[in-house]
Amino acid sequence: MTLIRWAAATVCFSGMAFASLAQAQTVEVQNAWARATVQGQKATGAFMTLTAKSAGRLVSVSSPVAGVVEVHEMKMEGDVMKMRALPSGLELPAGKPVELKPGGYHVMLMDLKLPLQKDTTIPVTLVFKDAKGTETKTELKVPVSQTAPAGAAAPAHGAHKH
């Protein structure tokens, strides 16, 4: 009986090790957070730092708390700050951190289904595509805060209107 238990435990452990290897992430996510909202606010941003092991793209983002989720870019055009969705996603060069932060690249959560309250978390799914066209998903529980977590840059970020 002891030998059978040992064999079952070995198979179970091997299966878990294999599953975790198969799920090895190709993109590291650090300092993820979403800005808290007030009652009636229909949009907010989510921010993080992404580092891809090999070149790829962040091609889509989804969350059950928002009707629409897009990867956006904010940049100065002349003396006007413009924001736009990145329909082909965000390029992630191999080994180079790409910061999604207020005033730059960010995830826009729109048509919010509920207010995002400080000190809660929201589920967010990131979809990446590598150079070969293979897609991988990363499921996150993103903390909601008024400000960036310690160690993450956070300049002021105004409300977005669409």
C-alpha positions as CSV (number, residue, x, y, z in Angstrom):
1,M,0.0,0.0,0.0
2,T,2.8,2.4,0.8
3,L,4.4,1.8,-2.6
4,I,1.1,2.6,-4.4
5,R,0.8,5.9,-2.4
6,W,4.4,6.8,-3.2
7,A,3.8,6.1,-6.9
8,A,0.5,8.1,-7.0
9,A,2.3,11.0,-5.2
10,T,5.2,10.9,-7.7
11,V,2.8,10.9,-10.7
12,C,0.8,13.8,-9.1
13,F,3.9,15.8,-8.4
14,S,5.3,15.1,-11.9
15,G,2.0,16.3,-13.4
16,M,2.1,19.5,-11.4
17,A,5.7,20.2,-12.3
18,F,4.9,19.6,-16.0
19,A,1.8,21.8,-15.8
20,S,3.7,24.7,-14.3
21,L,6.4,24.3,-16.9
22,A,3.8,24.3,-19.7
23,Q,2.3,27.5,-18.2
24,A,5.7,29.3,-17.9
25,Q,5.1,32.9,-18.6
26,T,6.8,34.6,-21.5
27,V,6.0,38.1,-20.1
28,E,6.8,39.2,-16.6
29,V,4.2,41.6,-15.0
30,Q,5.3,43.9,-12.2
31,N,3.7,46.7,-10.1
32,A,0.2,46.2,-11.6
33,W,-2.5,48.5,-10.2
34,A,-5.7,50.2,-11.3
35,R,-6.9,53.6,-10.3
36,A,-9.9,53.7,-7.9
37,T,-13.0,55.5,-9.2
38,V,-15.9,57.4,-7.7
39,Q,-19.6,56.6,-8.0
40,G,-20.8,57.3,-11.6
41,Q,-17.2,57.4,-13.1
42,K,-17.3,55.1,-16.2
43,A,-13.6,54.9,-17.0
44,T,-10.2,54.5,-15.4
45,G,-6.7,53.3,-16.1
46,A,-4.6,50.2,-15.2
47,F,-0.9,50.4,-15.1
48,M,2.0,47.9,-14.9
49,T,5.5,47.1,-16.2
50,L,5.8,44.3,-18.8
51,T,9.1,42.5,-19.6
52,A,9.0,40.0,-22.4
53,K,11.6,37.2,-22.6
54,S,11.3,37.3,-26.4
55,A,9.9,39.9,-28.7
56,G,6.1,40.0,-28.8
57,R,3.0,42.2,-28.4
58,L,0.3,42.8,-25.8
59,V,-2.6,42.3,-28.2
60,S,-5.6,42.5,-25.9
61,V,-6.8,43.0,-22.4
62,S,-10.1,42.1,-20.8
63,S,-11.8,42.3,-17.4
64,P,-15.3,41.5,-16.3
65,V,-15.6,44.8,-14.5
66,A,-15.5,46.8,-17.8
67,G,-17.5,46.6,-21.0
68,V,-14.6,47.8,-23.1
69,V,-10.9,47.4,-22.3
70,E,-8.2,48.8,-24.6
71,V,-4.4,49.4,-24.7
72,H,-3.9,53.1,-25.1
73,E,-1.1,55.5,-25.8
74,M,-0.9,59.1,-24.6
75,K,1.5,61.4,-26.3
76,M,2.1,65.1,-27.1
77,E,1.3,66.1,-30.7
78,G,2.4,69.7,-30.9
79,D,1.1,71.3,-27.7
80,V,-1.9,68.9,-27.3
81,M,-1.9,65.7,-25.3
82,K,-3.7,63.0,-27.4
83,M,-4.9,59.6,-26.4
84,R,-5.6,56.8,-28.8
85,A,-6.2,53.0,-28.8
86,L,-3.4,50.8,-30.2
87,P,-5.4,48.5,-32.5
88,S,-2.4,46.3,-33.3
89,G,-1.4,46.1,-29.6
90,L,1.7,47.3,-27.8
91,E,5.2,46.1,-28.9
92,L,7.2,44.4,-26.3
93,P,10.9,44.2,-27.2
94,A,12.9,41.2,-25.8
95,G,14.2,41.8,-22.3
96,K,13.3,45.5,-22.2
97,P,10.8,46.6,-19.6
98,V,7.8,48.5,-21.1
99,E,6.1,50.7,-18.5
100,L,2.4,51.3,-18.7
101,K,1.9,54.4,-16.6
102,P,-0.3,57.5,-16.3
103,G,0.5,59.9,-19.1
104,G,1.9,57.2,-21.4
105,Y,1.0,53.7,-22.4
106,H,-1.8,52.3,-20.2
107,V,-4.8,49.9,-20.1
108,M,-8.1,51.8,-20.4
109,L,-11.0,50.3,-18.6
110,M,-14.2,51.8,-20.0
111,D,-18.0,51.3,-19.5
112,L,-17.3,50.3,-15.9
113,K,-20.0,48.0,-14.5
114,L,-19.2,49.1,-10.9
115,P,-17.1,51.6,-9.0
116,L,-13.5,50.4,-8.4
117,Q,-12.9,50.7,-4.7
118,K,-9.6,51.3,-3.1
119,D,-8.0,48.3,-1.4
120,T,-9.9,45.8,-3.5
121,T,-8.7,43.8,-6.5
122,I,-10.1,43.3,-10.0
123,P,-9.5,40.4,-12.4
124,V,-7.6,41.3,-15.6
125,T,-6.6,39.0,-18.5
126,L,-3.6,40.0,-20.7
127,V,-3.2,38.4,-24.1
128,F,0.2,38.3,-25.6
129,K,1.4,37.2,-29.1
130,D,5.0,36.2,-29.8
131,A,6.9,36.6,-33.0
132,K,5.6,33.1,-34.2
133,G,2.0,34.2,-33.7
134,T,1.4,32.0,-30.6
135,E,-0.9,33.6,-28.1
136,T,-0.6,33.3,-24.3
137,K,-2.9,34.6,-21.6
138,T,-1.9,35.9,-18.2
139,E,-4.6,36.2,-15.5
140,L,-4.0,38.9,-12.9
141,K,-5.7,40.1,-9.7
142,V,-4.9,43.8,-10.0
143,P,-5.0,45.9,-6.8
144,V,-7.1,49.0,-6.9
145,S,-5.5,52.1,-5.4
146,Q,-5.5,55.9,-5.5
147,T,-1.8,55.9,-6.2
148,A,0.9,53.6,-7.7
149,P,2.4,51.0,-5.4
150,A,5.8,51.8,-3.9
151,G,8.4,51.5,-6.6
152,A,6.2,52.4,-9.5
153,A,6.2,55.8,-11.1
154,A,2.9,57.7,-11.0
155,P,2.6,61.2,-12.4
156,A,-0.9,62.8,-12.3
157,H,-3.5,61.2,-14.6
158,G,-6.7,63.0,-15.6
159,A,-10.0,61.4,-16.5
160,H,-10.5,60.3,-20.0
161,K,-13.5,61.2,-22.1
162,H,-14.6,59.1,-25.1
